[in-house]
Amino acid sequence: TELILQLNQELMKILLKNLKNEKITDKELEEIGKIESKIKDITTTRKFSNDIETKYLKEISENKY
């Protein structure tokens, strides 16, 4: 999903910084924490009977455009 792509992108940034011996900022760590929180929320509350993922996808698509 979109969240996994966002998480992978942030992790790649941090990995590259680490390889260059650059410091990881608090903002970057905070962003990863936010994404992790969203993933936890979705995975703990989703069921076949609700449409949490559909609502989330709709929300992020509206925010992108």
N, C-alpha and C positions, 0 to 999 in steps of 0.2 A: 504494500500500500504506500501511499504518499508519506506516511510517517516513517516507514522503514527507509525510504529514499532520503528523507531529511536527516535521519539519524546517521545513515552511512556517510552522507556528505559532511556532517559535522565531525564524525570520527576520522574521516580522511584528512580534514584540515588539521586536526590535533595530531594525527600520526605524522604528517609532513612537518609540522612545527617541531615535534619531538625529534625527528630525524635531523633537523637543522639546528638542534639545540636551542630553539627559541622557547620562550616562556608562554604557557597557555594562560589566557586571560580569564578572569573571573566571569566575564560576560559569556565567553565560550562554554565554560563549565555550566553556567546557569542555563544556557540554551539547550545543552544536552539533557540537563535535568528536567526541563520543561517537556521535551520530546518524550523522555522516559516516562514522565508522569502521565502524559496523554496515552501512551501505549498501555500502561498499567490500567488506566481508567477503562479503556476500551476492552481490554482482554478480561478484566474482572467482571464487567457488567454485561458483556454481550451474551446473547442467547439466540437460539433459533426463533424464539417468539418475539424478539424485539428487533428494531432496525437501527441500532446505535451506529453501526459502521456506515450505513447509508446516510444517516443524518450528519455524521462527521465528514464524509466525502462531499456532501452537498455544501456544508459549511466552508470547507477549504476551497472548493471550486468557486464559491461566491467571493471569497476573499482574494483570490488570485486575479479575478477579472474585474 
